[in-house]
Amino acid sequence: MNLIVTLIENLLIGAGIICLLLAITQYGRRTSDWGGACVLFVKRIDLSVQEHKWYRIGVSSFFLGVVVRILNLTLLG
């Protein structure tokens, strides 16, 4: 059981990071503003619909992975 939960948490966190990198890469290619891509998490920038979709999926997936990690350590410790 612990192995399955650990696998799920790593998959969610990994998928979240990949989706976030995809959104940042799409923004950087579209605008050629790689400095703006670096401050994506700090201030609001104009994302296209596709970039925003990948960004939201990435943040949600990463967040769920962290929640599963916390639950795994707390309940199954």
For each residue, the residues with C-beta under 8 A, 3 or more apart:
1: 4 5 76
2: 5 6 72 76
3: 6 7
4: 1 7 8
5: 1 2 8 9 68 71 72 76
6: 2 3 9 10 72
7: 3 4 10 11
8: 4 5 11 12 68
9: 5 6 12 13 65 68 69 72
10: 6 7 13 14 65
11: 7 8 14 15 65
12: 8 9 15 16 61 62 64 65 68
13: 9 10 16 17 61 62 65 66 69
14: 10 11 17 18 65
15: 11 12 18 19 58 61 65
16: 12 13 19 20 57 58 59 60 61 62 63 64 65
17: 13 14 20 21 58 62
18: 14 15 21 22 58
19: 15 16 22 23 54 55 57 58 61
20: 16 17 23 24 54 55 58 59 62
21: 17 18 24 25 58
22: 18 19 25 26 54 58
23: 19 20 26 27 40 47 51 52 54 55 58
24: 20 21 27 28 37 40
25: 21 22 28 29 37
26: 22 23 29 30 48 50 51 54
27: 23 24 30 31 33 36 37 40 45 47 48 51
28: 24 25 31 32 33 34 36 37
29: 25 26 32
30: 26 27 48 51
31: 27 28 36
32: 28 29
33: 27 28 36 37
34: 28 37 38
35: 38 39
36: 27 28 31 33 39 40 45
37: 24 25 27 28 33 34 40
38: 34 35
39: 35 36 42 43 45
40: 23 24 27 36 37 45 55
41:
42: 39
43: 39
44:
45: 27 36 39 40
46:
47: 23 27 51 52 55
48: 26 27 30 51 52
49: 52 53
50: 26 53 54
51: 23 26 27 30 47 48 54 55
52: 23 47 48 49 55 56
53: 49 50 56 57
54: 19 20 22 23 26 50 51 57 58
55: 19 20 23 40 47 51 52 58 59
56: 52 53 59 60
57: 16 19 53 54 60 61
58: 15 16 17 18 19 20 21 22 23 54 55 61 62
59: 16 20 55 56 62 63
60: 16 56 57 63 64
61: 12 13 15 16 19 57 58 64 65
62: 12 13 16 17 20 58 59 65 66
63: 16 59 60 66 67
64: 12 16 60 61 67 68
65: 9 10 11 12 13 14 15 16 61 62 68 69
66: 13 62 63 69 70
67: 63 64 70 71
68: 5 8 9 12 64 65 71 72
69: 9 13 65 66 72 73
70: 66 67 73 74
71: 5 67 68 74 75 76
72: 2 5 6 9 68 69 75 76 77
73: 69 70 76 77
74: 70 71 77
75: 71 72
76: 1 2 5 71 72 73
77: 72 73 74
